[in-house]
Amino acid sequence: MESSATGRTGAHVTLGLALHTAGATVGLAVGRIGEPYQEAQYDWGHDTSRQFHAQLAQTMRPYRWQDVAFLAVTRGPGSFTTLRLGLVTARILAQELNIPLFALSTLGVVSFSYSEPVAVSWPAGSDLVYGGIYERGNVRQPDQVFACPAWQNVITNWPEPLRVLDDIHTQAPAEPLLHWAEQLWIKGERPHWSDAQPFYGRSPVTVANP
């Protein structure tokens, strides 16, 4: 059987694996393409770095690593420490397995739980938020750092109704992360592991977009 960054060939089980490591809660999801995924969330607090790899190995125990066709990981926004933990782990695995790695927006992941466009934010400290608007993974407003009044102006002036979500930093929905990556994989996208980079934000937007 041959494997490459463009996918795998041969008759075998085809798996996807997702690591949601944006915040204090960590989510893992794994499963066969086109079937329901196994998903779990963990709140290890300061013990996350020690527990993470052991739990990942436990999650994969019923499966074979060589059957993983692609990986997904949150690229941010989120906690510097946990984002780095997930990205480094995912990059190493994708390199060793020679498979695609989808590094996807933490904000965009949430949009797969809703049918309508969603305005999603994540605390950035000092009266700032990371904000983005998505519709089932499609970017309507790219992720960036906003002053809180500027983000509110974006939402208020948006030309269509939005569902507003501002508490996602307590969640780690790995199942929709894997679902998003699966859709992209089915469409033929094959991102190289070296392209997976974190998003830590830029200078905050202090005025509303026109």
N, C-alpha and C positions, 0 to 999 in steps of 0.2 A: 504494500500500500504506500502511495506517495502522499506527501503533504506539502503545502506551500502557503504563502500569504494570501493566495487567491482562493483558498478553500481546500477541501479534501475530496479524494476520489475513492471509489470502492463501496461495497455494501457493508454498512456498519451503522451503529447508532450515532446520530449527529446531535451534539449537545451545545448549549450556550451556557455561559457562566457570567454572572454579574456581581460586582463588588460596589456597594453603595457606602462610601466612607467619608461623607461630607461633614458629619458632625459627631457628637458624643454617642449617638446611636448608630450602630453599624448594621447594614443589611446584606445578606447573601442570597442569591437565587441561582438555581441550576435546573436544567431539564432538557428534554428532547424538543427539538424544533417542531412547532405546531401542536404541542401538547401542553397541558397545565404544568407550571413550574413548581418546584419546591422552594419555598421562601421562608426566611426567618430573620428576625431582628434581635440585636443584642445591645445591652447597655452595660458596658464594662467600666465606664468611667476612666480613671487614670490607669487601669490595667489593660486598656485596649491593645496596646502594642504587643503585650505578652500573650494575650488570649487570641488575637486575630488569626495568626497563622495556624494555631492548633485547631481552631474551629473550622477554618477553611479546609484543612486536611480531613476533618471529620465529615464535613458536608460532602466532600468528593469521594468518600469511602465507597459508596455503592456504585460508583462510576469508574470509568477508565479515563485518565488524563488525555490519552491519545484520541479519544472520541470527542473532545471539545473542539468545535469548529471555529468559535470566535469568543472573545471576551468583551465585556462592557465594564466601564468604571466611571464614576462621577469625577469630572474635572474641576468642579467648583461652580459657584462660590461655596465656601465652607471653611472649616477649621484647617489651618495650615498643616498641623501635625497629622490629622487623620487623612486629609487629602493626599499628602505625601506618602503615607503608609499604603493607601490603596493604589495610587498611581505607580509607585515603585514596584509593588508586588505584581500588578497587572502587566507592567512592561517586561519584567523578568519572565513571567509565565508565557506571555505572547512571543517573546523572543525565543525561548527554549522550545516551545511547541510549534513555532513558525506559523502562527495564525493571526488573523486580523484583530486589532484592538480598537474598540469604539470608546473614545473618551467624550462623554456627553454632559451637557449642562445639568447641574443639580436642579435648577429652576425648571428646565424643560421637561425633566422626568415626570414632574407632578401633573403635567397637562394630559397625560394619558389616562388619568382617572376621570376626565370630564369631557363632555361632548362640545362644550362651548369654549371660546377663547378665555384664557385665564391670565390674570396679572399676578405674578408671583414675586415675593420679596423674601430676603434673608437679612437678618441684622448684620450691619457692617461696623457698628460702634460709633460713638460720638454723633448721634443724630443723623447717621447715614444708613442707607440700605442698599443691598444689591437688588436690582429690579430687572425683570424681563417679562415679556408677554409672548405666550405660545398658544398654538392651537394643535393639540395632539402631535407635538414634536416639531411643528413648523414654526419657525421664528417669525414673530410679528414685530417685536421690539427686542433688539439684542441685549444681552446681559451687560450691565454696567453699574457703577456706583452712583447713587443719587443722594443729594440732600433730601431729607424726608418731605419738605414742601414741594420740591421739584417732582418727586415720584408721585405725590398725590395729584399734582397738576397733570401729569401724563395720563393718569387713570381717569381723572375728571373730564379731560378733553378728548379722550379716545372716541373715535367716531362710531363705535358700536358697543353694545352691552358687554361687560366683562365680569367674570367671577373673580373676586379679589381674595387671594390667599396670602396670609402673612405669618403663619405659624409652622411652616414646614421644617424649620431647623430642629424640631423635636422628633422628626420622622426619618426613616431610611428605607423608602419603598424600592427594594431591589427588583421586584417583579416587573413593574412598568419600565424600569431601566433596561432589563433584559428584553422586554417586549419591543421597546424602541430600537434597540440594537438589532434584534431579529428582523424587523421590518427593513432596516437599512441593508442588512446582509442579504436578504432575499432580493432586494433591488439591485444587488451586484456590487455594493460598496465594499471595499477591502482595505481599510486604513492600516498603514504600517504602524507597528508599535512605537517607532521613534517619533511619530507625529503626535503622540499622546502627551499633551502639555497641560499643566494646571492653569486655571483662571483665578487670579487673585484680585482682579479689579484694577481700575485706572483712577485717574483724578475724578472726584465726584462732580456730577452735573448739578449746578446750583440754580439753574433757571430751566423752566419748562421748555421742551422742544416745541418749535412753532407748528 
